[in-house]
Every structure is written in structure tokens, then in C-alpha cells.
């Protein structure tokens, strides 16, 4: 069972539903995913056990949207795998020790990645900056965290990054990481209780170019240096997330230099027991999405 955000051919209004492998059905009375993240873990599990309402429709008949909405933010952790540390050191000649130190430090690197309305869902277009020369996708396991700081689910994140901009100066990280079209999420939220061991999930990424595989790699979350609950703890220490928060946990697959993404590339990221996210790459800003609808308050707390 997966929690999805979607819309139908008949209506552009986003809906919340469940996908169980056989089809999609709407969750009655739930207007946004943010309402679910206002529930404690036990309450969420009980709510989903009630099941959806109405008839199922085939997954192919709906458009999956990024599984984030309302006031829910997307944050990310950096340098949580040795591979990521090596990549950051490689690209940052003048500040390599910064990344070496944070890899071993007690406090993790955490940064804001995206507002809900900026996140791109399955099949959408992710972008590389027009003022960047070296850009890479970063496949990551992302945590769905409720307002209490409990991990309630998992999804796939593509933390698209400009290696050339961040490598020039670590202070440019927001420009390298947090721009329009840099965050892919999906295809859904897999509840935490349905993932046997989040520290033993296979991660695969393939970058397709002109109909062929330009780069591919495999890794595992078993290489993660930090504990997931530890990352969440630091995120919640000085902040509040009343509608929950998505926390991407860092990458263990980085195409080596001089590889760079190109306009028209298709990036496919698969994480075992969670799902597969597929997006097309464009250079420059993607089309602006419709004005987001932010709920004034949640109703299931």
C-alpha cells in the first residue's frame, strides 16, 4: 500500500488516495497529505487501515503528483555517505576540509531544499541551471516525518545539484541546491511499517541520453553513515513543522567528473521497497506550476 497525491482526467484538483498495486482509490475526507502528517504514527496507521472510499481506478488512468503539499517543506542532508564526501572534496579544491569535517562531525549538514509547490512529481521536468556547467542528479532515500518528528514513510528524492556552483564556494550551496526545478519527489509515500529495514535498501540510478544508457550505478542505504532518527532529531531541534516535513538523507551515487547532465536526459531512480522516480531534464527554468493551495488548518489532528 502506498499513499499517493494525484489528479484524474476529469478534474485538475489534487486528491489523496491509496495505491495497493491493483489500482487507486481516494481517501474520503482527506483534502491534503498535510492533514495526514498532523496525525501521530499510530493514528496514521489506524486511519489508513480504514481504507479508501469509492471504486478503484487503474493507476495508468491518473496523474501522479509530487507527494508533498500545503506547508510541508522539503529539507535535505548532505555528506552522509563516503561517496558524497569524496565527490564534494573532488569538486571543492579551496574548501575540501569543510566536507571532510562535517562527514565526521556530530552535527549533520542540513539545508532547505524546496517548498511543496516547487517539488516535481513523477514524469515531470527537472531543471539544470543555465548558469551552471556541471550538474548531476543525486538519488536519495527521503523520509516523511510527521509534526511530532516521527518517521511515518519513505519516498524517492532526486536532489539535483550544480557541482560547478557549489564547488566554486560552499557558501553558494543554496544556489546550487535550492532553485526552481531542482527537487524531484515520488512516486508516492510508502508507509514506514511496510519497509522492513530502511538501512538495507538497494538504490539504482540510470541516466538515459538519446535512447541509450549514458550512466548507471547501484548502491545501498547500508552505506549510510548516520542514523535516520538522528538526522530528524537535528532537523526538529530548532524548528517546527506543523504539517510535517520531507527529509532527504543524502546520496551514495554520484556520477564522476567530468559527467554532467544535458537537456533531454531522462533520469530513473529506483529504491527497493519504495518505488521508482523518472524525470526528464531541461536546461533553464521549467514552466511555472499553478498557484498552490495552502490549507489554513489541518482537520485530523
LINHUCOR-V807730 format. One record per backbone hydrogen bond with DSSP energy under -0.5 kcal/mol. NH is the residue of the N-H (numbers start at 1). CO is the residue of the C=O. E is the energy in kcal/mol with one decimal. If there is no record, write none. Layout:
NH_CO_E, NH_CO_E
//
This chain:
2_19_-2.3, 3_189_-3.1, 4_2_-0.5, 4_17_-2.7, 6_15_-2.3, 7_63_-1.6, 8_11_-0.6, 9_61_-0.5, 15_6_-3.5, 16_30_-0.5, 17_4_-2.3, 18_25_-2.7, 19_2_-2.6, 20_23_-1.2, 24_57_-2.9, 25_18_-1.9, 26_53_-0.5, 27_16_-2.9, 28_26_-0.8, 30_27_-1.5, 31_29_-0.6, 35_32_-0.7, 36_32_-0.6, 36_33_-1.1, 37_33_-1.5, 38_34_-0.6, 38_35_-0.6, 39_36_-1.6, 44_40_-2.7, 45_41_-2.4, 46_42_-2.0, 47_43_-2.3, 48_44_-2.5, 49_45_-1.6, 50_46_-0.8, 50_47_-0.8, 51_48_-1.2, 53_26_-3.1, 57_24_-2.3, 61_58_-1.8, 62_59_-1.7, 63_7_-2.8, 64_62_-0.6, 65_5_-3.2, 68_66_-2.5, 72_69_-1.9, 73_244_-0.7, 74_114_-2.9, 75_73_-0.5, 75_246_-3.3, 76_111_-2.5, 77_248_-2.2, 78_109_-1.8, 85_81_-2.0, 86_82_-2.6, 87_83_-2.0, 88_84_-2.5, 89_85_-2.4, 90_86_-2.3, 91_87_-1.9, 92_88_-1.0, 93_91_-0.6, 95_92_-0.7, 98_95_-1.1, 99_95_-0.7, 99_96_-0.7, 100_96_-1.5, 101_97_-2.5, 102_98_-1.8, 103_99_-1.5, 104_100_-0.9, 105_101_-1.0, 109_78_-0.7, 110_108_-0.6, 111_76_-2.6, 113_74_-2.7, 114_74_-2.2, 116_72_-0.5, 118_115_-1.2, 119_115_-0.9, 119_116_-1.0, 120_183_-2.8, 123_278_-3.1, 124_121_-1.9, 126_124_-0.6, 126_280_-2.7, 127_181_-2.9, 128_282_-2.2, 132_129_-1.2, 136_161_-2.4, 140_157_-2.4, 141_250_-0.5, 142_155_-2.8, 143_247_-3.2, 144_153_-2.9, 145_143_-0.7, 145_245_-2.6, 146_150_-2.5, 147_37_-2.3, 149_146_-1.9, 152_144_-2.9, 152_150_-0.7, 153_144_-1.2, 154_190_-2.0, 155_142_-2.3, 156_186_-1.4, 157_140_-2.5, 158_184_-2.3, 159_138_-2.5, 159_157_-0.7, 160_158_-1.6, 160_182_-1.3, 161_136_-2.5, 162_176_-1.6, 163_134_-1.6, 163_161_-0.8, 164_134_-1.6, 166_162_-1.9, 167_163_-2.2, 168_164_-1.0, 169_165_-1.1, 172_169_-2.4, 173_170_-1.7, 175_172_-0.9, 176_172_-1.8, 177_173_-2.1, 178_174_-2.5, 179_177_-0.8, 182_179_-1.8, 184_158_-1.9, 184_182_-0.5, 185_120_-2.8, 186_156_-1.7, 189_3_-2.7, 190_154_-3.0, 190_188_-0.6, 191_1_-0.6, 191_189_-0.6, 192_152_-2.2, 194_191_-1.8, 195_192_-1.5, 196_194_-0.6, 200_197_-1.8, 203_219_-2.4, 204_270_-2.7, 205_217_-2.3, 206_268_-2.4, 207_215_-3.3, 208_206_-0.6, 208_266_-3.3, 209_212_-3.2, 212_209_-1.4, 214_207_-3.1, 214_212_-0.7, 215_207_-1.3, 217_205_-2.1, 219_203_-2.4, 221_201_-2.2, 223_220_-1.7, 224_221_-1.8, 225_80_-2.8, 231_227_-1.8, 232_228_-2.1, 233_229_-2.1, 234_230_-1.8, 235_231_-1.9, 236_232_-2.2, 237_233_-0.9, 238_234_-0.6, 239_236_-0.6, 244_241_-2.1, 245_145_-2.4, 246_73_-2.8, 247_143_-2.4, 248_75_-2.8, 248_246_-0.5, 249_141_-2.4, 252_139_-0.6, 259_256_-2.1, 261_135_-2.5, 264_281_-3.2, 265_262_-2.1, 266_208_-2.2, 267_279_-2.9, 268_206_-2.6, 268_266_-0.5, 269_277_-3.0, 270_204_-2.6, 271_275_-2.6, 272_202_-2.5, 274_271_-2.1, 275_271_-2.1, 277_269_-3.0, 279_267_-2.3, 280_124_-1.6, 281_265_-3.1, 282_126_-2.5, 284_128_-2.8, 294_292_-0.6, 295_293_-0.6
//
